[in-house]
Amino acid sequence: MAVRIISAIIGLPILVFFVVMGGIYLQAAIAVVSLIGMFEFYMAVSKKIKAVHVVGFLTQVAYILLVRMPDTFQIMITVAMLCIMVILIFKHNTNSIYDGCMAMFGFLYVGYLMTDIFLIRSMEAIGAAMVWVPFICAWGSDTGAYFTGSAFGRHKLAPVISPKKSVEGAIGGVVSGAALNMVFAAVIYGIADLGGVFHRELTYVIIIFGVIGAVGAAFSQLGDLAASSVKRFTKIKDFGKIMPGHGGVLDRFDSVLFTAPAVYIMLRLVG
């Protein structure tokens, strides 16, 4: 536990720096974190890096650089798929169709979803404030679920995938995610001019953030379970060891991978 706390204390200022700076700094940080996460995923599912995985890495680099040019996405995916299939022709002895599928899935699961953090940060007027919402949903839910589950957990949520998680803990996580986001909205309402952005009074904005927090927290837990299912399938305990006490990048950001796109979609709907 002490190692986890120390690791979090060291990592938090780094996260704050890149998120606050935004722009090219955040793009670079997301690119690095995504590539490490994709590396962990590829090692988990294929046990070593293969030629088709390089296509996944390059696709993520191209995507993060051109994320503000959505028309290029189809071109990138088309080129990536063609490259993977060509590699499967000439490297069929060492690269299977399974590896090819995982190469593209690794990009979509890690790099593509994580880039939504940058898309939220880039939202006009509210991006600087709203970019924190996925993290509040994810880590607030994680904390709430842990304490609620420890105190009241009786019914298993997903006993095969994650035996320690309980239904009571999941409910507590959703409630804590909603509550923390409501507090966040109340604190920054005037600072970020949320009333002007959403054209509503404080009470309405707090309710909106409560809903976003609850949905985001639910997706956070789905993200955690999804990563657990991958680890269960690949028979590994952690995706990596780069973050002492937490494991790998995917062990720490698995829930954020689901909350970021969920929050981004909801903000686009209510903005």
C-alpha positions as CSV (number, residue, x, y, z in Angstrom):
1,M,0.0,0.0,0.0
2,A,2.8,2.4,0.9
3,V,4.4,1.8,-2.5
4,R,1.1,2.6,-4.2
5,I,0.7,5.8,-2.3
6,I,4.3,7.0,-3.1
7,S,3.8,6.1,-6.7
8,A,0.6,8.1,-6.9
9,I,2.2,11.1,-5.2
10,I,4.9,11.1,-7.7
11,G,2.7,10.5,-10.7
12,L,-0.1,13.1,-9.9
13,P,2.0,16.2,-10.4
14,I,3.2,14.8,-13.8
15,L,-0.4,14.2,-14.8
16,V,-1.4,17.7,-13.7
17,F,1.4,19.3,-15.6
18,F,0.5,17.7,-19.0
19,V,-3.2,18.1,-18.6
20,V,-3.0,21.8,-17.6
21,M,-0.5,22.5,-20.4
22,G,-2.7,20.8,-23.0
23,G,-1.9,21.2,-26.7
24,I,1.2,19.5,-28.0
25,Y,2.4,18.6,-24.4
26,L,-0.8,16.6,-23.8
27,Q,-0.6,15.1,-27.2
28,A,2.9,13.9,-26.6
29,A,2.1,12.5,-23.2
30,I,-0.9,10.6,-24.5
31,A,1.2,9.3,-27.4
32,V,3.8,8.0,-25.0
33,V,1.3,6.5,-22.5
34,S,-0.7,4.9,-25.3
35,L,2.3,3.3,-26.9
36,I,3.5,1.9,-23.6
37,G,-0.1,0.6,-23.0
38,M,-0.2,-0.9,-26.4
39,F,3.2,-2.5,-25.8
40,E,1.8,-4.1,-22.6
41,F,-1.3,-5.3,-24.4
42,Y,0.7,-6.9,-27.3
43,M,3.0,-8.6,-24.9
44,A,0.1,-10.0,-23.0
45,V,-1.8,-11.4,-26.0
46,S,1.1,-12.4,-28.2
47,K,4.0,-12.8,-25.7
48,K,6.4,-10.8,-27.9
49,I,6.3,-7.8,-30.3
50,K,5.8,-8.9,-33.9
51,A,5.9,-7.1,-37.2
52,V,2.1,-6.5,-37.3
53,H,2.3,-4.8,-33.9
54,V,4.5,-2.1,-35.4
55,V,1.6,-1.1,-37.7
56,G,-0.5,-0.6,-34.5
57,F,2.2,1.6,-33.0
58,L,2.5,3.7,-36.2
59,T,-1.3,4.0,-36.5
60,Q,-1.5,5.5,-33.0
61,V,1.3,8.0,-33.7
62,A,-0.5,9.1,-36.9
63,Y,-3.9,9.3,-35.1
64,I,-2.7,11.4,-32.2
65,L,-1.0,13.8,-34.7
66,L,-4.0,14.0,-37.0
67,V,-6.8,13.7,-34.4
68,R,-8.2,17.1,-35.3
69,M,-8.6,15.9,-38.9
70,P,-11.3,13.3,-38.7
71,D,-11.5,12.8,-42.4
72,T,-8.1,11.1,-42.3
73,F,-9.2,8.4,-39.9
74,Q,-10.7,6.2,-42.7
75,I,-7.5,6.5,-44.7
76,M,-5.3,5.6,-41.6
77,I,-7.4,2.5,-40.9
78,T,-7.4,1.4,-44.5
79,V,-3.6,1.8,-44.8
80,A,-3.1,0.0,-41.5
81,M,-5.3,-3.0,-42.5
82,L,-3.6,-3.3,-45.9
83,C,-0.1,-3.2,-44.2
84,I,-1.2,-5.9,-41.7
85,M,-2.5,-8.1,-44.4
86,V,0.7,-7.7,-46.5
87,I,2.8,-8.6,-43.5
88,L,0.7,-11.7,-42.9
89,I,1.5,-12.7,-46.5
90,F,5.3,-12.4,-46.2
91,K,5.7,-13.1,-42.5
92,H,3.1,-15.8,-42.1
93,N,5.5,-18.1,-40.3
94,T,5.8,-15.7,-37.3
95,N,2.7,-13.5,-37.6
96,S,-0.7,-15.1,-37.5
97,I,-4.2,-13.7,-38.2
98,Y,-4.6,-13.6,-34.5
99,D,-1.6,-11.3,-34.1
100,G,-3.0,-9.2,-37.0
101,C,-6.4,-8.8,-35.3
102,M,-4.7,-8.0,-32.0
103,A,-2.5,-5.4,-33.6
104,M,-5.6,-3.4,-34.7
105,F,-7.6,-4.1,-31.6
106,G,-4.6,-2.9,-29.4
107,F,-4.7,0.5,-31.2
108,L,-8.5,0.8,-30.9
109,Y,-8.6,-0.4,-27.3
110,V,-5.7,1.6,-26.0
111,G,-4.6,4.4,-28.3
112,Y,-7.9,5.3,-29.9
113,L,-9.9,5.4,-26.6
114,M,-7.2,7.2,-24.6
115,T,-7.0,10.0,-27.2
116,D,-10.5,11.1,-26.1
117,I,-8.8,12.7,-23.2
118,F,-7.1,15.1,-25.6
119,L,-10.4,15.7,-27.5
120,I,-12.1,16.7,-24.2
121,R,-9.2,19.0,-23.3
122,S,-9.6,20.6,-26.8
123,M,-13.3,21.4,-26.4
124,E,-13.8,25.1,-26.7
125,A,-14.5,27.1,-23.5
126,I,-14.9,24.1,-21.1
127,G,-12.0,21.7,-22.1
128,A,-9.6,22.8,-19.4
129,A,-12.1,22.1,-16.7
130,M,-13.9,19.1,-18.2
131,V,-10.7,17.1,-18.9
132,W,-10.6,16.2,-15.2
133,V,-14.1,14.6,-15.3
134,P,-12.9,11.2,-16.7
135,F,-10.3,11.0,-13.9
136,I,-12.7,11.9,-11.2
137,C,-15.2,9.3,-12.5
138,A,-12.5,6.6,-12.8
139,W,-10.5,7.1,-9.6
140,G,-13.5,8.3,-7.6
141,S,-15.4,5.2,-8.5
142,D,-12.4,3.0,-7.7
143,T,-12.1,4.5,-4.3
144,G,-15.8,4.5,-3.5
145,A,-16.1,0.9,-4.7
146,Y,-13.2,-0.2,-2.6
147,F,-14.4,1.2,0.7
148,T,-18.1,0.4,0.1
149,G,-17.2,-3.2,-1.0
150,S,-14.9,-3.7,2.0
151,A,-17.7,-2.6,4.4
152,F,-20.8,-3.9,2.8
153,G,-19.8,-6.3,0.0
154,R,-21.9,-9.5,0.1
155,H,-22.8,-10.3,-3.5
156,K,-20.2,-11.0,-6.1
157,L,-20.3,-8.8,-9.2
158,A,-18.2,-10.9,-11.6
159,P,-16.8,-13.8,-9.6
160,V,-14.9,-15.5,-12.5
161,I,-13.3,-12.3,-13.9
162,S,-12.7,-10.4,-10.7
163,P,-13.6,-12.3,-7.5
164,K,-13.0,-9.4,-5.1
165,K,-15.6,-7.1,-6.7
166,S,-19.1,-6.9,-5.3
167,V,-22.4,-5.5,-6.4
168,E,-22.5,-3.3,-3.3
169,G,-19.0,-2.0,-4.1
170,A,-20.1,-1.2,-7.7
171,I,-23.1,0.7,-6.4
172,G,-20.9,2.6,-4.0
173,G,-18.5,3.4,-6.8
174,V,-21.3,4.8,-9.0
175,V,-22.6,6.9,-6.1
176,S,-19.2,8.3,-5.2
177,G,-18.5,9.1,-8.9
178,A,-21.7,11.0,-9.1
179,A,-21.1,12.8,-5.8
180,L,-17.6,13.8,-6.6
181,N,-18.5,15.2,-9.9
182,M,-21.4,17.2,-8.4
183,V,-18.9,18.7,-5.9
184,F,-16.5,19.4,-8.7
185,A,-19.3,21.2,-10.7
186,A,-20.2,23.3,-7.7
187,V,-16.6,24.3,-7.1
188,I,-15.8,25.4,-10.6
189,Y,-19.2,26.7,-11.7
190,G,-18.2,30.3,-11.5
191,I,-14.5,29.8,-12.4
192,A,-15.2,27.9,-15.6
193,D,-18.4,29.8,-16.4
194,L,-20.3,26.6,-16.6
195,G,-23.6,28.5,-16.3
196,G,-22.8,30.4,-19.5
197,V,-21.6,27.3,-21.3
198,F,-24.6,25.1,-20.5
199,H,-27.0,28.0,-20.3
200,R,-28.4,26.8,-17.0
201,E,-28.4,27.6,-13.3
202,L,-26.0,26.0,-10.8
203,T,-28.6,23.4,-9.6
204,Y,-29.1,22.2,-13.2
205,V,-25.4,22.0,-13.9
206,I,-24.8,20.0,-10.7
207,I,-27.5,17.5,-11.7
208,I,-26.0,17.2,-15.2
209,F,-22.6,16.5,-13.6
210,G,-24.1,14.0,-11.2
211,V,-25.6,12.1,-14.2
212,I,-22.3,12.3,-16.1
213,G,-20.4,11.2,-12.9
214,A,-22.7,8.2,-12.4
215,V,-22.5,7.0,-16.0
216,G,-18.8,7.6,-16.1
217,A,-18.3,5.7,-12.9
218,A,-20.3,2.7,-14.3
219,F,-18.2,2.7,-17.5
220,S,-15.1,3.0,-15.3
221,Q,-16.0,-0.3,-13.6
222,L,-16.7,-1.9,-17.0
223,G,-13.2,-0.8,-18.1
224,D,-11.7,-2.4,-15.1
225,L,-13.6,-5.6,-15.7
226,A,-12.6,-5.6,-19.4
227,A,-8.9,-5.4,-18.5
228,S,-9.4,-8.1,-15.9
229,S,-11.0,-10.3,-18.6
230,V,-7.9,-9.8,-20.8
231,K,-5.6,-10.7,-17.9
232,R,-7.6,-13.7,-17.1
233,F,-7.5,-14.9,-20.7
234,T,-3.8,-14.3,-21.0
235,K,-3.1,-15.7,-17.5
236,I,-1.1,-12.7,-16.2
237,K,-1.5,-10.8,-12.9
238,D,-0.5,-7.4,-14.2
239,F,0.1,-5.9,-17.6
240,G,3.5,-4.5,-16.5
241,K,5.7,-3.1,-13.7
242,I,6.4,0.4,-14.9
243,M,4.3,1.9,-12.1
244,P,5.4,0.4,-8.7
245,G,2.4,-0.7,-6.7
246,H,0.0,-0.3,-9.6
247,G,1.5,-2.6,-12.3
248,G,1.6,-1.3,-15.8
249,V,0.0,1.6,-17.7
250,L,-3.1,-0.5,-18.5
251,D,-3.5,-1.5,-14.9
252,R,-3.7,2.1,-13.9
253,F,-5.6,3.5,-16.9
254,D,-7.9,0.6,-17.7
255,S,-10.9,2.4,-16.3
256,V,-10.0,5.8,-17.8
257,L,-10.0,4.1,-21.3
258,F,-13.8,3.7,-20.8
259,T,-14.6,6.9,-18.9
260,A,-12.9,9.2,-21.4
261,P,-15.0,8.3,-24.4
262,A,-18.2,8.1,-22.3
263,V,-17.6,11.5,-20.9
264,Y,-16.7,13.0,-24.3
265,I,-19.9,11.7,-25.8
266,M,-22.1,13.0,-23.0
267,L,-20.4,16.4,-23.1
268,R,-21.0,16.6,-26.8
269,L,-24.7,15.8,-26.2
270,V,-25.3,18.3,-23.4
271,G,-22.9,21.0,-24.6
